[in-house]
Amino acid sequence: MRKRIKALVAVAFAALMLSGCMPNAIPSSTPTPSSAAPTASETAAPTPVVTPKQTSQPVDPIETNLPTGLPQSCDELGTATTRAATVDTLEFFPDVPVPTIIQGADVQLSCYWFAGDISGTDLVIATVDEPDAVIVLEDAATAGFTCGGQNGYTMCRLDEPADYNGNPYTVTSFYLYGSGVWLESVASNIDTTTFIDEIAASIWQ
C-alpha cells in the first residue's frame, strides 16, 4: 500500500447574526391640582446621577471537554475478535508515520498495517481545534463522503473502487470527529467498518 492510499479530503459552520432596536419612549405627566408651581425665585436642584463603576472581569475560554482514556497503543484498538479478522491478518509497522489531513493536529496515536500489494489499513487519533475539523468534514461531504451524526461524534465515509493488475478492490476512507478528538483512517482491500466502530465507541461512548 502506498504511503497513504488516497489523499483524503474534508466542514465549516455558518454563523447567524441577530440584531434589534428599541424605540425611544417619551414619558408624559399630568400635574395634579394640588401641585404647587415653583416661583421665579426658586431654582430646581439637579438630581445627581450615579454611574456604577465598571469592573472588568476575565472571560473564561471555552474549552472542549476531551474524552478521557484515549487509546495509548495500537494493540488496544478494537475487540480481540474483530482484530483477528482484520489487522491481525496484516503485518504491523510501528515505525511508519501516518499523516493526518489536519495541520497542527496533536497526534496521540498512529498505526499502520500492511500485507501484500494492496491490502492494508492505517489510522491516526489526534486532538484538534474544532473549526479545523469542521472544515474538513464539510469539504468531505462536498467531495462525496457520506456524513452523519453518531453517538457523540460525526463520521464521514467514502468507498472508492480501485484496480490492481486487473484485480478490483475497494479503498475506504474514514473521518471521525467529536469533542476535540479526530480519527482518520484508510483501508485498502479490507473491511474495517466494525473495527472503526469499536474504536469510536471506546473513545466517545
Buried (B, 14 or more C-beta within 10 A) or exposed (E): BEEBBBEBBBBEEEEEEEEEEEEEEEEEEEEEEEEEEEEEEEEEEEEEEEEEEEEEEEEEEEEEEEBEEBBEEBEEBBEEEBBEBBBEEBEBBEEEEBBBBBEEBEBBBBBBBBBEEBBBBBBBBBBBBBEBBBBBBBBBBEEEBEBEEBEBBBBBBBEEEBEEEEEEBEBBBBBBBBBBBBBBBBBBBBEBBBBBBBBBBBBBE
